[in-house]
Amino acid sequence: MTPRTSTPRARDGGSAAVSIAIVFPAVGVLFLALAQAVLVSVARDVAQAAAEEGLRVARARHGTHAQGQGAAAGFAHQEPVLRAASVTVTGDNTITVRVQGHAPSVLPGMHIRVDRAARGARERFTTRQEP
């Protein structure tokens, strides 16, 4: 009787399970990182839109800082993707509205701060000056 030789197929037994055990967690982390990037991007967009809404209200002819702050805060609180939003409005002739908050986290231990601002001149009526 001749000794039995091992075939390449017999030596590879179970290698698929090991490959999956190594690759699957890496793919999972990449997927979570992509989801986190999307959440941060959307939170930044919401903060920017809230700042622009507050600026639109605050820079109007009879607009006040409090009205602009209320408009920006109302906009930010309607969107759940921007958490713990805070709004500050500063300036007299050039108004700046700053919206700060946090993006939701799908990865443990990550706290991503979002900070966006919009700036513009207060609207006012002027008279035409003759040359």
C-alpha positions as CSV (number, residue, x, y, z in Angstrom):
1,M,0.0,0.0,0.0
2,T,1.3,3.4,-0.8
3,P,1.2,6.3,1.7
4,R,-1.6,8.7,1.3
5,T,-0.4,12.2,0.2
6,S,-2.2,15.2,1.2
7,T,-3.8,17.2,-1.5
8,P,-3.9,21.0,-1.6
9,R,-7.6,20.9,-0.9
10,A,-7.1,19.0,2.4
11,R,-4.6,21.6,3.7
12,D,-7.0,24.5,2.9
13,G,-9.8,23.1,5.1
14,G,-11.4,25.9,7.2
15,S,-9.4,28.8,5.5
16,A,-12.7,30.4,4.3
17,A,-14.0,30.7,7.9
18,V,-10.7,32.2,9.1
19,S,-10.8,34.7,6.2
20,I,-14.3,35.8,7.0
21,A,-13.4,36.1,10.7
22,I,-10.6,38.5,9.7
23,V,-12.3,40.5,6.9
24,F,-15.8,40.9,8.3
25,P,-14.9,43.1,11.3
26,A,-12.8,45.3,9.0
27,V,-15.7,45.7,6.6
28,G,-18.0,46.5,9.5
29,V,-15.7,49.2,10.9
30,L,-15.5,50.8,7.4
31,F,-19.3,50.7,7.1
32,L,-19.7,52.4,10.5
33,A,-17.0,55.0,9.6
34,L,-18.9,55.8,6.4
35,A,-22.2,56.2,8.3
36,Q,-20.4,58.4,10.8
37,A,-19.0,60.6,8.0
38,V,-22.5,61.0,6.5
39,L,-24.0,62.0,9.9
40,V,-21.3,64.6,10.5
41,S,-21.8,66.0,7.0
42,V,-25.6,66.3,7.5
43,A,-25.1,67.9,10.9
44,R,-22.8,70.5,9.4
45,D,-25.3,71.2,6.7
46,V,-28.1,71.6,9.3
47,A,-26.0,73.9,11.4
48,Q,-25.1,76.1,8.3
49,A,-28.8,76.3,7.2
50,A,-29.8,77.2,10.8
51,A,-27.1,80.0,10.9
52,E,-28.3,81.3,7.5
53,E,-31.9,81.3,8.7
54,G,-31.0,83.2,11.8
55,L,-29.0,85.7,9.8
56,R,-31.9,86.2,7.4
57,V,-34.2,87.2,10.3
58,A,-31.6,89.2,12.3
59,R,-30.4,91.3,9.4
60,A,-33.8,92.4,8.3
61,R,-34.6,96.1,8.7
62,H,-36.6,95.6,12.0
63,G,-35.0,92.3,13.0
64,T,-33.3,91.9,16.3
65,H,-30.6,89.6,17.7
66,A,-33.2,87.8,19.8
67,Q,-35.4,87.2,16.7
68,G,-32.4,85.8,14.8
69,Q,-31.3,83.6,17.6
70,G,-34.9,82.3,18.0
71,A,-35.2,81.5,14.3
72,A,-31.8,79.7,14.1
73,A,-32.5,77.8,17.3
74,G,-36.0,76.8,16.1
75,F,-34.5,75.6,12.8
76,A,-31.8,73.6,14.5
77,H,-34.1,72.0,17.0
78,Q,-36.4,70.7,14.2
79,E,-33.6,68.5,12.9
80,P,-32.6,65.6,15.2
81,V,-29.2,65.2,13.5
82,L,-27.8,68.3,15.3
83,R,-27.7,67.6,19.0
84,A,-27.4,70.2,21.8
85,A,-27.5,73.1,19.4
86,S,-26.6,76.5,20.8
87,V,-26.9,79.8,18.9
88,T,-25.1,83.1,19.3
89,V,-25.8,86.3,17.4
90,T,-23.3,89.2,17.5
91,G,-22.6,92.5,15.7
92,D,-24.4,95.7,14.8
93,N,-23.7,96.6,11.2
94,T,-22.3,93.2,10.3
95,I,-24.2,90.4,12.0
96,T,-22.7,87.0,12.7
97,V,-24.8,84.0,13.6
98,R,-22.9,81.0,15.0
99,V,-24.6,77.6,15.5
100,Q,-22.7,75.0,17.6
101,G,-23.7,71.5,18.5
102,H,-22.7,67.8,18.2
103,A,-23.2,65.2,15.5
104,P,-24.7,61.9,16.5
105,S,-22.1,59.1,17.0
106,V,-22.3,55.5,15.8
107,L,-18.8,54.7,16.9
108,P,-18.2,54.5,20.6
109,G,-16.2,57.2,22.2
110,M,-16.5,59.7,19.4
111,H,-17.8,63.2,20.2
112,I,-17.8,65.3,17.1
113,R,-18.4,69.0,17.5
114,V,-20.1,71.0,14.7
115,D,-19.6,74.7,14.4
116,R,-20.9,76.8,11.6
117,A,-21.4,80.6,11.1
118,A,-23.1,83.0,8.7
119,R,-22.3,86.6,8.4
120,G,-23.9,89.5,6.6
121,A,-24.6,93.2,6.6
122,R,-27.7,94.6,8.3
123,E,-30.2,95.7,5.8
124,R,-30.9,99.4,5.8
125,F,-32.3,102.0,3.5
126,T,-30.0,104.6,2.1
127,T,-30.7,107.6,-0.1
128,R,-29.1,108.0,-3.5
129,Q,-26.3,110.5,-3.5
130,E,-25.8,112.7,-6.6
131,P,-22.3,112.8,-8.1
